[in-house]
Amino acid sequence: MQVVEDEGTKTERGYLVKVPVRWSDMDVYQHINHARMVTLLEEARIPWLFYDARPTVGLRSGCVVADLHVKYQLQLRHEEGPLEVTMFTERVRAVDFTVGYEVRPKGGAPDSKPAIVASTQLVAFDVDTQRLRRLTPEEKAYLLEFAR
């Protein structure tokens, strides 16, 4: 896993993380490969949910991906990095939540058309017991701060 450009920032549109693009993230067509884009989304999500979540928020204890959707609207190339990934919550329920993503090239205006829009449904998971768990009130409150 690569270290992100910065730790991330809470903005009025969500949580913004700048993710560097590796040369190996490109494919033969010279744009970022689909499988690598999914990895870049994960690399953006970790600082937000793992490092920046308040100590009372137990998201560090585990989440698993239940569903993923990625829509490519424009191509992204290596030289357009670090990519600016804005994340927000689309839905928060008892045991799961859905993260929305907007990916723009470096310096892309926050209100410009994103090159990529995506969503990931994450399920709260207890790694020790290997079972689903309910989101705590603190976790829900944290996630709802980023609701859009």
N, C-alpha and C positions, 0 to 999 in steps of 0.2 A: 504494500500500500504506500502510495506517495504522500508526502506531506503537502498540505494545501498552501497556497500563497499567503493567506492570512487566516486567522482564527475564525473570522466571520463577523458579521455586523447585523444587528437588528435594524430593519428599515421599515418604512410605512407600508411596503409591499410584501414584507416577509423577512426571511433570514437570508442574507447574501454571503456567499462564500466564493472566493476566486480560486479556481482549480487549474494548476499548470497542465499543459498538454505535453505528453512525451512524444518524441519522434515515432516511437513504436505504436502510438495510438492511431496512426494513419494507416489507411489501406492502399491498395494498388492504384486506386482512383484519386489519391492524394487528399482525401477528406477523412474525418474521424470515423473509424470503423464502428458499426453498431454495437458489437460486444464491448468494445472499449468505452463507448458512451455510457453504457450501463454501469461500468466500473467507475467512471468519472462522477456519475450521479451518486453512487455510494460514497465516494471519497468526499463529496460535498456534504452529504447527510451526516456523516460521523461527527464533525465538529459541532454541528447544531444539536444533535440529540444525545451525544455522548459527553462531549467536553463542556459545552456551554450551558447545558441544562443545570438548573439549580441543584445543590446537594440533596434537597428534599425530594427531588424528582428521580424516581428509580429506573428511568429508561436505560441507564447503564447496565442494569441487571439482565437485559435481554429483549430483543425484538427479532422476529423472523419475517421475511418477505413472503406474503401470501399471493400477491398479484402485482403485475408490472405492465404499464402501457407506455410506449414511447412513440411520439409522432414527430417526424422530421419535416420541417417547413422550409428550411434553408440549409445548405451544407455549411459545415465548419471545417476550417483547415488549421494546421499546426500553428501557423503564424498569427492566428487570431486569438491565441491564448495569452494569459490565462483566461479561461472561460469564466464568465460571471453567472453563477447559478443562484437563482432566487428560489427559496423553498417556502411553502406555506401549508397550512392544514386545510384540507377540503372537507373532512368529516372526522369526527371523534365519537367513538361509541364505547361500549363497556370493555371490550377486550382488544379493540383494534382502532386504527386511525389511518387516514389516507393523506399522504404528502403529495402536494402538487409541486412541479418544477417548471421554471422558465429558464432556458439556457441562451445566453447571448454572448457574442464575441467580446473581447476586451474593449472597454470603452463604450459598449452599446448603451443607448439611452434606456432607462428603466421602463419607459412607455413605448419603446419600439417593438416591432414584431419579433418574438423570440424565434431563434433558429430551431429550437427543440422545445416541445412541451411534453411533459411526462407526468405520470402518477405512480405511486407505489403504495399498496396497502400493506401496512405493518401490523403485526399481531404481537401484543405483549406476551413475553415468554420467560418462564423461570428456568434458567440454564441448569441450576442445581437439581431440580425435580424433573426437568424435561417435560414440563406441562405448560399449557396456556395459563395466563393469570389475568385478573381484572386490572385495568388501569386504576391507579389511586386517584383520589380527588386532586392531589397536588399535580400529578402528571397531566390530568385532563385540563386543569387550569393553565399550566404551562403551554400545552399544545393549543389551547383556545386563544392564547395571546397572539398566535400567528394565523388565526382563522381568516379566510377570505371568502 
